[in-house]
Amino acid sequence: MSWKRPIGLTLTAVSWGLAAIYDLVVSFTMYGPYDAVAQYGDYFPRAPWFHTAVGTDWSIRILIQVFSLLQVFTVYGMLKGNSWSYYAGLVLPILVLLLFGSTALLYFAAPERLGLRTPTLLASLGLAAVWVGVMWVYLTRSHVQDYLSRW
């Protein structure tokens, strides 16, 4: 029996790959606690919140970048029909959502005058939540499970 890739899987995987590229761009360009120092001067590096926030922010951004690259690799696996991509497609969106949720909690804990509560942050969090739903609904369909677990 020949296995033909479902067209919905192609569309979903490519769209999810584009979302990974968006996440990479956001992780490199989003205004963060360290950027606030350049704007507000020397006051904030002495604040106790600042030292925790900068280290945490850098760690979260690096994890977002790593998971986004894994997401692109998973998209390739889905397009090739690899069975491991099914499980990665279910787990990675949840991890990315947790990372953007952690970033949102960190930024909303900061003083408001720093300007960390940006629309980009909320858009990234919303997009991550949407992708959790999309991936779980689509990947749990029987024809997609059959295609990705055929080996």
C-alpha positions, 0 to 999 in steps of 0.5 A, a space after each residue: 500500500 502506498 502512503 500519500 502525505 495528507 495535504 492538511 499535514 503539509 499545510 499545517 507543518 509548513 505553517 508551523 514552520 513559519 511560526 517557528 521562524 517568527 518565534 526565532 525573530 521575536 526571541 532576537 528582537 523583543 525588547 527585554 530587561 537588558 534593553 531597559 538599562 540603555 533607556 533608563 540608565 544605571 538605576 535598574 542594575 542595582 534593583 534586585 529584580 533586574 539581576 534575576 530578570 536578565 538571567 532568566 530572560 536570556 535563558 528563556 530566549 535561548 530555550 525559545 531559539 532551541 525549541 524553534 530550531 527543533 520545531 523546524 527540524 520536526 516540520 521536516 520530519 513531518 513532511 518526510 513522514 517520520 514517526 518521531 515527528 508525531 510526538 515532537 509535534 505534540 510536545 514542542 508546542 506545549 513547551 513553546 507555550 510554557 516559555 512564552 508564558 514564563 516570559 509574559 509572567 516575568 515581564 508583567 512582574 517588572 515595573 511598568 515604566 520599563 515598557 516590557 509589556 509589549 503587544 509582541 509579547 502578547 501576540 507571541 503568547 497568543 500564537 503559541 496557544 493557538 498552535 497548541 490547539 492546532 497541533 493537538 487537534 490535527 495530529 490526533 486525527 486517525 489518518 494523520 496518526 496512521 501516516 506518521 506511524 506507518 513505519 
